[in-house]
Amino acid sequence: MFAPLACFGGSGCDPASSRRQHQERKLHMLSYWRDGVERQLAAVNAAISTLEKQMARDVGQDQG
């Protein structure tokens, strides 16, 4: 198995530090993905709300 790239810097290879750095990168990546999904969900909710209002308005016009 190859050593992580961080170990080639000459500063030694601390497994606990490498694991921590990996976990921090993974947390950052997952947070970034979550933020994107939340934006998409907000857009979908807004589109649904707008469509429901349009449909309710159209039903009101048909009856009036």
OpenMM code with the backbone's topology and positions (N, CA, C; nanometers):
from openmm import Vec3, app, unit

residues = "MET PHE ALA PRO LEU ALA CYS PHE GLY GLY SER GLY CYS ASP PRO ALA SER SER ARG ARG GLN HIS GLN GLU ARG LYS LEU HIS MET LEU SER TYR TRP ARG ASP GLY VAL GLU ARG GLN LEU ALA ALA VAL ASN ALA ALA ILE SER THR LEU GLU LYS GLN MET ALA ARG ASP VAL GLY GLN ASP GLN GLY".split()
positions = [
    Vec3(0.0854, -0.1177, 0.0000),
    Vec3(0.0000, 0.0000, 0.0000),
    Vec3(0.0893, 0.1230, 0.0000),
    Vec3(0.0493, 0.2248, -0.0707),
    Vec3(0.1262, 0.3481, -0.0772),
    Vec3(0.0932, 0.4375, 0.0409),
    Vec3(0.1909, 0.5138, 0.0843),
    Vec3(0.1700, 0.6093, 0.1933),
    Vec3(0.0933, 0.7296, 0.1392),
    Vec3(0.0104, 0.7939, 0.2224),
    Vec3(-0.0605, 0.9143, 0.1784),
    Vec3(0.0388, 1.0213, 0.1349),
    Vec3(-0.0048, 1.1086, 0.0450),
    Vec3(0.0827, 1.2122, -0.0072),
    Vec3(0.1394, 1.3012, 0.1031),
    Vec3(0.0665, 1.3221, 0.2095),
    Vec3(0.1134, 1.4075, 0.3183),
    Vec3(0.2409, 1.3518, 0.3816),
    Vec3(0.2646, 1.2225, 0.3692),
    Vec3(0.3814, 1.1603, 0.4306),
    Vec3(0.5096, 1.1864, 0.3529),
    Vec3(0.5012, 1.2328, 0.2294),
    Vec3(0.6196, 1.2551, 0.1482),
    Vec3(0.6846, 1.3897, 0.1747),
    Vec3(0.6254, 1.4736, 0.2574),
    Vec3(0.6787, 1.6066, 0.2811),
    Vec3(0.8006, 1.6099, 0.3703),
    Vec3(0.8409, 1.5003, 0.4282),
    Vec3(0.9576, 1.4988, 0.5132),
    Vec3(0.9249, 1.5310, 0.6583),
    Vec3(0.8014, 1.5646, 0.6861),
    Vec3(0.7639, 1.6006, 0.8228),
    Vec3(0.7195, 1.4776, 0.9015),
    Vec3(0.7337, 1.3608, 0.8434),
    Vec3(0.6906, 1.2399, 0.9107),
    Vec3(0.5463, 1.2095, 0.8780),
    Vec3(0.5025, 1.0950, 0.9182),
    Vec3(0.3662, 1.0542, 0.8871),
    Vec3(0.2971, 1.0138, 1.0161),
    Vec3(0.2145, 1.1012, 1.0654),
    Vec3(0.1383, 1.0738, 1.1864),
    Vec3(0.0018, 1.0202, 1.1451),
    Vec3(-0.0263, 0.8925, 1.1679),
    Vec3(-0.1536, 0.8345, 1.1233),
    Vec3(-0.2757, 0.9061, 1.1811),
    Vec3(-0.2683, 0.9484, 1.3047),
    Vec3(-0.3826, 1.0166, 1.3648),
    Vec3(-0.4077, 1.1502, 1.2950),
    Vec3(-0.3005, 1.2204, 1.2615),
    Vec3(-0.3131, 1.3486, 1.1933),
    Vec3(-0.3678, 1.3289, 1.0513),
    Vec3(-0.3181, 1.2273, 0.9831),
    Vec3(-0.3660, 1.1984, 0.8478),
    Vec3(-0.5140, 1.1628, 0.8490),
    Vec3(-0.5528, 1.0821, 0.9474),
    Vec3(-0.6943, 1.0429, 0.9591),
    Vec3(-0.7805, 1.1654, 0.9847),
    Vec3(-0.7331, 1.2526, 1.0724),
    Vec3(-0.8072, 1.3745, 1.1050),
    Vec3(-0.8227, 1.4637, 0.9811),
    Vec3(-0.7155, 1.4802, 0.9057),
    Vec3(-0.7210, 1.5621, 0.7843),
    Vec3(-0.8178, 1.5028, 0.6832),
    Vec3(-0.8153, 1.3706, 0.6703),
    Vec3(-0.9080, 1.3038, 0.5784),
    Vec3(-1.0524, 1.3274, 0.6223),
    Vec3(-1.0788, 1.3135, 0.7510),
    Vec3(-1.2142, 1.3338, 0.8022),
    Vec3(-1.2601, 1.4786, 0.7812),
    Vec3(-1.1689, 1.5747, 0.7993),
    Vec3(-1.2042, 1.7152, 0.7795),
    Vec3(-1.2361, 1.7439, 0.6331),
    Vec3(-1.1570, 1.6854, 0.5413),
    Vec3(-1.1852, 1.7027, 0.3979),
    Vec3(-1.3196, 1.6403, 0.3624),
    Vec3(-1.3468, 1.5235, 0.4173),
    Vec3(-1.4726, 1.4551, 0.3894),
    Vec3(-1.5905, 1.5348, 0.4445),
    Vec3(-1.5768, 1.5887, 0.5644),
    Vec3(-1.6822, 1.6711, 0.6240),
    Vec3(-1.7092, 1.7941, 0.5377),
    Vec3(-1.6025, 1.8582, 0.4907),
    Vec3(-1.6172, 1.9761, 0.4055),
    Vec3(-1.6909, 1.9404, 0.2764),
    Vec3(-1.6540, 1.8284, 0.2153),
    Vec3(-1.7170, 1.7838, 0.0913),
    Vec3(-1.8649, 1.7542, 0.1129),
    Vec3(-1.8971, 1.6812, 0.2186),
    Vec3(-2.0362, 1.6462, 0.2456),
    Vec3(-2.1198, 1.7700, 0.2783),
    Vec3(-2.0626, 1.8649, 0.3499),
    Vec3(-2.1326, 1.9895, 0.3799),
    Vec3(-2.1615, 2.0667, 0.2516),
    Vec3(-2.0643, 2.0675, 0.1615),
    Vec3(-2.0815, 2.1347, 0.0324),
    Vec3(-2.1958, 2.0698, -0.0459),
    Vec3(-2.1982, 1.9375, -0.0501),
    Vec3(-2.3063, 1.8663, -0.1199),
    Vec3(-2.4411, 1.8965, -0.0560),
    Vec3(-2.4462, 1.8970, 0.0777),
    Vec3(-2.5717, 1.9238, 0.1468),
    Vec3(-2.6237, 2.0627, 0.1133),
    Vec3(-2.5350, 2.1603, 0.1100),
    Vec3(-2.5758, 2.2967, 0.0763),
    Vec3(-2.6371, 2.3025, -0.0633),
    Vec3(-2.5778, 2.2303, -0.1575),
    Vec3(-2.6313, 2.2267, -0.2938),
    Vec3(-2.7687, 2.1616, -0.2983),
    Vec3(-2.7842, 2.0536, -0.2255),
    Vec3(-2.9133, 1.9841, -0.2227),
    Vec3(-3.0202, 2.0726, -0.1572),
    Vec3(-2.9817, 2.1454, -0.0525),
    Vec3(-3.0771, 2.2349, 0.0130),
    Vec3(-3.1216, 2.3460, -0.0823),
    Vec3(-3.0296, 2.3979, -0.1636),
    Vec3(-3.0667, 2.5006, -0.2622),
    Vec3(-3.1634, 2.4429, -0.3648),
    Vec3(-3.1353, 2.3217, -0.4109),
    Vec3(-3.2232, 2.2578, -0.5084),
    Vec3(-3.3609, 2.2320, -0.4481),
    Vec3(-3.3657, 2.1880, -0.3243),
    Vec3(-3.4922, 2.1622, -0.2573),
    Vec3(-3.5731, 2.2911, -0.2425),
    Vec3(-3.5070, 2.3999, -0.2086),
    Vec3(-3.5757, 2.5283, -0.1959),
    Vec3(-3.6339, 2.5702, -0.3309),
    Vec3(-3.5608, 2.5475, -0.4381),
    Vec3(-3.6099, 2.5817, -0.5717),
    Vec3(-3.7317, 2.4965, -0.6090),
    Vec3(-3.7263, 2.3684, -0.5778),
    Vec3(-3.8393, 2.2795, -0.6076),
    Vec3(-3.9612, 2.3198, -0.5257),
    Vec3(-3.9416, 2.3502, -0.3974),
    Vec3(-4.0535, 2.3935, -0.3132),
    Vec3(-4.1157, 2.5220, -0.3655),
    Vec3(-4.0342, 2.6152, -0.4122),
    Vec3(-4.0862, 2.7402, -0.4672),
    Vec3(-4.1650, 2.7140, -0.5955),
    Vec3(-4.1162, 2.6259, -0.6797),
    Vec3(-4.1866, 2.5926, -0.8039),
    Vec3(-4.3206, 2.5258, -0.7747),
    Vec3(-4.3231, 2.4360, -0.6778),
    Vec3(-4.4482, 2.3693, -0.6399),
    Vec3(-4.5475, 2.4710, -0.5860),
    Vec3(-4.5012, 2.5590, -0.5002),
    Vec3(-4.5884, 2.6601, -0.4422),
    Vec3(-4.6473, 2.7507, -0.5501),
    Vec3(-4.5642, 2.7940, -0.6432),
    Vec3(-4.6106, 2.8799, -0.7520),
    Vec3(-4.7139, 2.8078, -0.8374),
    Vec3(-4.6883, 2.6831, -0.8702),
    Vec3(-4.7808, 2.6060, -0.9518),
    Vec3(-4.9138, 2.5849, -0.8797),
    Vec3(-4.9106, 2.5571, -0.7499),
    Vec3(-5.0343, 2.5396, -0.6735),
    Vec3(-5.1159, 2.6686, -0.6723),
    Vec3(-5.0492, 2.7827, -0.6575),
    Vec3(-5.1196, 2.9115, -0.6595),
    Vec3(-5.1821, 2.9370, -0.7961),
    Vec3(-5.1094, 2.9049, -0.9033),
    Vec3(-5.1626, 2.9232, -1.0378),
    Vec3(-5.2841, 2.8342, -1.0612),
    Vec3(-5.2751, 2.7103, -1.0139),
    Vec3(-5.3864, 2.6176, -1.0320),
    Vec3(-5.5094, 2.6640, -0.9537),
    Vec3(-5.4897, 2.7126, -0.8320),
    Vec3(-5.6008, 2.7622, -0.7508),
    Vec3(-5.6628, 2.8857, -0.8172),
    Vec3(-5.5790, 2.9719, -0.8721),
    Vec3(-5.6297, 3.0909, -0.9405),
    Vec3(-5.7087, 3.0518, -1.0636),
    Vec3(-5.6601, 2.9532, -1.1401),
    Vec3(-5.7290, 2.9096, -1.2607),
    Vec3(-5.8644, 2.8468, -1.2286),
    Vec3(-5.8702, 2.7720, -1.1195),
    Vec3(-5.9980, 2.7120, -1.0776),
    Vec3(-6.0957, 2.8228, -1.0390),
    Vec3(-6.0474, 2.9254, -0.9721),
    Vec3(-6.1326, 3.0390, -0.9337),
    Vec3(-6.1842, 3.1131, -1.0538),
    Vec3(-6.1047, 3.1272, -1.1590),
    Vec3(-6.1476, 3.1962, -1.2801),
    Vec3(-6.2494, 3.1146, -1.3571),
    Vec3(-6.2334, 2.9833, -1.3552),
    Vec3(-6.3277, 2.8949, -1.4257),
    Vec3(-6.4657, 2.9014, -1.3618),
    Vec3(-6.4717, 2.9181, -1.2296),
    Vec3(-6.5988, 2.9217, -1.1593),
    Vec3(-6.6646, 3.0591, -1.1661),
    Vec3(-6.5854, 3.1630, -1.1833),
    Vec3(-6.6370, 3.2985, -1.1779),
    Vec3(-6.6765, 3.3532, -1.3057),
] * unit.nanometer
topology = app.Topology()
chain = topology.addChain("A")
for resn in residues:
    res = topology.addResidue(resn, chain)
    for name in ("N", "CA", "C"):
        topology.addAtom(name, app.Element.getBySymbol(name[0]), res)
